[in-house]
Amino acid sequence: MGIDNERLSELTLLHASEKNYPTNPADAKLETFENAFPGRDYVISFDCPEFTSLCPVTSQPDFGHITVNYIADKTCIESKSLKLFLFSFRNHNSFHEEVVNIILEEIVETCQPRWAEVIGNFMPRGGIAINVKASTDSYLK
């Protein structure tokens, strides 16, 4: 299976070498490419162990580990665009619960997966670690 340039023609971030990072999730753009195996359910997993955002109260940095799992339907998330989207939280003030749900909503809106979940495991602040899991399932397993 060779590279299909037409299938990849809409990916603008993958080919870009500029380092102009979005500073707000609303300004970041997730990109997709056509799923080559739409008739098969398979889980795609992205692992971001160095996630950072800002506390909405103190503006101190918060550190976490974000995992995105999803089953693609017609399109898949392009990884560089996801990286830039996640980077956009570095200067964004948001509670951990909001971060995880914003990421899930953006993935669902962008690629309309058959199933998706986002897990955020955040480092302790004040002696308490916060772990958040959001899913397209009606009941979180």
C-alpha positions in Angstrom: 0.0 0.0 0.0 1.7 3.2 -1.2 1.2 6.7 -0.1 -2.0 8.2 -1.5 -1.2 11.9 -1.8 -4.8 12.8 -2.7 -6.0 11.2 0.6 -3.5 13.2 2.5 -3.9 16.5 0.6 -6.0 18.2 3.3 -3.4 17.7 6.1 -1.8 21.1 6.5 -0.1 20.7 9.8 1.8 17.5 9.1 3.8 19.1 6.3 4.3 22.5 8.0 7.7 23.1 9.6 6.7 26.4 11.4 6.6 26.4 15.1 3.7 28.8 15.6 1.8 27.0 18.4 -1.8 27.8 19.3 -2.1 29.3 22.8 -5.7 28.3 23.3 -7.6 25.1 22.5 -10.3 27.1 20.7 -7.6 28.3 18.2 -6.1 24.8 17.7 -7.2 22.7 14.7 -7.5 18.9 14.8 -7.0 17.4 11.3 -8.1 14.0 10.1 -7.3 11.6 7.3 -9.4 8.9 5.7 -9.6 5.6 7.7 -8.1 2.9 5.4 -10.0 0.2 7.3 -13.5 1.6 8.0 -15.1 -1.9 8.1 -13.0 -3.0 11.1 -13.1 -2.0 14.7 -9.6 -1.3 16.0 -8.6 1.0 18.9 -6.2 3.9 18.3 -4.4 5.1 21.4 -2.5 8.3 21.9 -0.3 8.7 25.0 0.8 12.2 26.2 2.8 11.8 29.4 3.9 15.4 29.5 0.6 17.3 29.4 0.5 20.8 31.0 -2.2 23.3 31.6 -2.7 26.2 34.1 -4.8 26.2 37.3 -7.7 28.5 36.7 -7.4 30.0 40.2 -3.6 30.4 40.7 -2.3 30.2 37.1 0.3 27.8 38.5 1.2 25.0 36.0 -0.6 21.7 36.4 1.1 18.5 35.0 -0.7 15.4 33.8 -0.7 12.3 31.7 -3.4 12.3 29.0 -4.5 9.1 27.1 -6.8 9.2 24.2 -8.4 6.0 23.0 -10.9 5.8 20.1 -12.4 3.5 17.4 -12.4 5.4 14.2 -15.3 5.4 11.7 -14.6 7.2 8.4 -11.6 9.3 9.6 -8.7 9.2 11.9 -7.1 12.0 13.9 -3.7 13.1 12.6 -1.2 12.9 15.4 0.7 16.1 14.9 -2.5 18.1 14.9 -3.4 16.3 18.2 0.0 17.2 19.6 -0.5 20.9 18.8 -4.0 20.8 20.2 -2.7 19.3 23.5 0.1 21.9 23.5 -2.5 24.7 23.3 -3.5 23.9 26.9 0.0 25.0 28.2 -1.1 28.6 28.6 -4.8 27.9 29.2 -6.5 28.1 32.6 -8.8 25.2 33.1 -9.8 22.6 35.7 -8.7 19.0 35.1 -12.3 17.9 34.6 -12.8 20.6 31.9 -9.6 19.7 30.2 -10.5 16.0 29.7 -14.0 16.8 28.5 -12.8 19.6 26.1 -10.4 17.1 24.5 -13.1 14.4 24.2 -15.6 16.9 22.7 -13.1 18.1 20.1 -12.2 14.5 19.1 -15.8 13.5 18.8 -16.7 16.7 16.8 -13.7 16.3 14.5 -13.7 12.6 13.5 -17.1 11.3 14.8 -15.6 8.0 16.1 -17.6 4.9 16.9 -16.3 5.2 20.5 -13.9 7.4 22.3 -12.5 8.0 25.8 -10.0 10.5 27.3 -8.2 9.7 30.5 -6.4 12.4 32.5 -4.1 11.4 35.4 -2.9 14.7 37.0 -0.1 15.1 39.4 -0.9 15.9 43.0 -1.5 19.5 44.1 -2.1 20.1 47.8 -1.6 16.3 48.4 -4.4 15.2 46.1 -4.1 13.7 42.6 -7.0 14.0 40.3 -7.8 11.4 37.7 -10.6 12.0 35.2 -12.1 9.7 32.6 -14.6 10.8 30.0 -16.2 8.6 27.4 -18.8 8.5 24.7 -20.3 5.5 26.5 -23.3 6.3 28.6 -21.8 4.3 31.5 -18.1 4.6 32.2 -16.6 1.2 32.6 
